[in-house]
Amino acid sequence: MSKNLLEGKRGIIFGALDENSIAWKVAEKAHEEGAKFTLTNAPIALRLGKINELASACDSVIIPADATLVEDLEVLIDQSMETLGGPLDFILHSVGMSPNVRKQRPYTDLNYEFFHKTIDVSAMSFHKLLQTAIKKDAMNEWGSVLGLTYIAAQRNFPDYSDMAEAKAMLESIARSFGYHYGIAKKVRVNTISQSPTATTAGTGVKGFGDFISFADKMSPLGNASAEDCANYCLSMFSDYTRMVTMQNLFHDGGFSSMGVSYSIFE
Ligand SMILES: NC(=O)c1ccc[n+]([C@@H]2O[C@H](COP(=O)([O-])OP(=O)(O)OC[C@H]3O[C@@H](n4cnc5c(N)ncnc54)[C@H](O)[C@@H]3O)[C@@H](O)[C@H]2O)c1
């Protein structure tokens, strides 16, 4: 049931590919809560995905942008402010991709061109986005920028491969930029570390089916769904979390604090 939690807020949502995407759920719920936002994704994903359906349901404009290209991000931010009628209050960076994972390269035989791509798409794009936003003074005071991450940044999950390095960097960028954006404009920058979730990016990781059920058994609350994650994102965009910044926030049903659970023994 809507509470107009984001009434009057303007934002940009990256990364809605299809109805399984975490960003898709965030967009649906942000719309229900009264936010106005533009949707963006890489041009290729716009051709393959179903984002048009989401845009019409959310009364949103789609602005293509490759998150690795600063010139695309500049156009995206300018056009978003123009379309929405002013500076932004929230941005969701829900972007990740590793060619090494996609092509199932073993971690001990990575392709370094692919590795560069993984870092650029999944981590450096977050810095590019923040730097473009701060240069354009595109965020209102107390605005909130979120990236999505995974616990492989802290612990070893062998098949997560070079995405682990990308997520560690993404989380570090949130801390580093969070300082500067906080000082400059009281803008919050955080990452949410989400449970494994059955999306296009998630299921690309080898052994995902077994792994998602292991995480579910390990977590006292079970795995957090994409809908749960969207609710958490909304709370982080709202005024109820104004003093939270530079954090990596675990949203994982308790997984990150567990050693072993009885259901794993069974
Ligand atoms: N699914 C999981 O298990 C899980 C768990 C923790 C964190 N995450 C993170 O959540 C985020 C969203 O992923 P998802 O699970 O919803 O999967 P998804 O595949 O639906 O979303 C990933 C998005 O990244 C976009 N993207 C890829 N390259 C891009 C580029 N160059 N420019 C712009 N966009 C680009 C894709 O088009 C896609 O929309 C990612 O950062 C992912 O790593 C996912």
The ligand as a Tripos MOL2 file, in Angstrom:
@<TRIPOS>MOLECULE
LIG
   44    48     1     0     0
SMALL
NO_CHARGES

@<TRIPOS>ATOM
      1 N1         21.1690  -10.9840   -8.7720 N.am      1 LIG1
      2 C1         21.9490  -11.1440   -7.7270 C.2       1 LIG1
      3 O1         22.1320  -12.2420   -7.2050 O.2       1 LIG1
      4 C2         22.6450   -9.9300   -7.1380 C.ar      1 LIG1
      5 C3         23.1190   -9.9820   -5.8150 C.ar      1 LIG1
      6 C4         23.7870   -8.8830   -5.2840 C.ar      1 LIG1
      7 C5         23.9760   -7.7460   -6.0880 C.ar      1 LIG1
      8 N2         23.5030   -7.7250   -7.3760 N.ar      1 LIG1
      9 C6         23.7540   -6.5260   -8.1920 C.3       1 LIG1
     10 O2         22.5170   -5.9150   -8.4950 O.3       1 LIG1
     11 C7         22.7020   -5.1120   -9.6680 C.3       1 LIG1
     12 C8         21.5450   -5.3640  -10.6290 C.3       1 LIG1
     13 O3         21.6080   -6.6640  -11.1520 O.3       1 LIG1
     14 P1         20.3600   -7.6240  -11.3190 P.3       1 LIG1
     15 O4         20.6030   -8.8080  -10.4760 O.co2     1 LIG1
     16 O5         19.0910   -6.8700  -11.1780 O.co2     1 LIG1
     17 O6         20.5400   -8.1380  -12.8230 O.3       1 LIG1
     18 P2         20.1330   -7.5250  -14.2490 P.3       1 LIG1
     19 O7         20.8810   -8.3460  -15.2340 O.co2     1 LIG1
     20 O8         18.6720   -7.4620  -14.3700 O.co2     1 LIG1
     21 O9         20.7160   -6.0350  -14.1910 O.3       1 LIG1
     22 C9         22.0400   -5.6950  -14.5670 C.3       1 LIG1
     23 C10        21.9070   -4.4810  -15.4630 C.3       1 LIG1
     24 O10        23.1820   -3.9120  -15.8070 O.3       1 LIG1
     25 C11        22.9890   -3.3520  -17.1000 C.3       1 LIG1
     26 N3         24.2620   -3.0250  -17.7490 N.ar      1 LIG1
     27 C12        25.2500   -3.8970  -18.1100 C.ar      1 LIG1
     28 N4         26.2310   -3.2090  -18.7430 N.ar      1 LIG1
     29 C13        25.8600   -1.8990  -18.7650 C.ar      1 LIG1
     30 C14        26.4440   -0.7030  -19.2700 C.ar      1 LIG1
     31 N5         27.6400   -0.7130  -19.8950 N.pl3     1 LIG1
     32 N6         25.7670    0.4680  -19.1210 N.ar      1 LIG1
     33 C15        24.5640    0.5040  -18.5020 C.ar      1 LIG1
     34 N7         23.9550   -0.5920  -17.9910 N.ar      1 LIG1
     35 C16        24.6020   -1.7730  -18.1370 C.ar      1 LIG1
     36 C17        22.2480   -4.4670  -17.8290 C.3       1 LIG1
     37 O11        21.7070   -4.0650  -19.0660 O.3       1 LIG1
     38 C18        21.2110   -4.8240  -16.7990 C.3       1 LIG1
     39 O12        20.0350   -4.0400  -16.9370 O.3       1 LIG1
     40 C19        24.0910   -5.4570  -10.2170 C.3       1 LIG1
     41 O13        25.0310   -4.4960   -9.7640 O.3       1 LIG1
     42 C20        24.3530   -6.7980   -9.5560 C.3       1 LIG1
     43 O14        25.7430   -7.1150   -9.4900 O.3       1 LIG1
     44 C21        22.8360   -8.7890   -7.8960 C.ar      1 LIG1
@<TRIPOS>BOND
     1     1     2 1
     2     2     3 2
     3     2     4 1
     4     4     5 ar
     5     4    44 ar
     6     5     6 ar
     7     6     7 ar
     8     7     8 ar
     9     8     9 1
    10     8    44 ar
    11     9    10 1
    12     9    42 1
    13    10    11 1
    14    11    12 1
    15    11    40 1
    16    12    13 1
    17    13    14 1
    18    14    15 2
    19    14    16 1
    20    14    17 1
    21    17    18 1
    22    18    19 2
    23    18    20 1
    24    18    21 1
    25    21    22 1
    26    22    23 1
    27    23    24 1
    28    23    38 1
    29    24    25 1
    30    25    26 1
    31    25    36 1
    32    26    27 ar
    33    26    35 ar
    34    27    28 ar
    35    28    29 ar
    36    29    30 ar
    37    29    35 ar
    38    30    31 1
    39    30    32 ar
    40    32    33 ar
    41    33    34 ar
    42    34    35 ar
    43    36    37 1
    44    36    38 1
    45    38    39 1
    46    40    41 1
    47    40    42 1
    48    42    43 1
@<TRIPOS>SUBSTRUCTURE
     1 LIG1         1 GROUP 0 **** ****
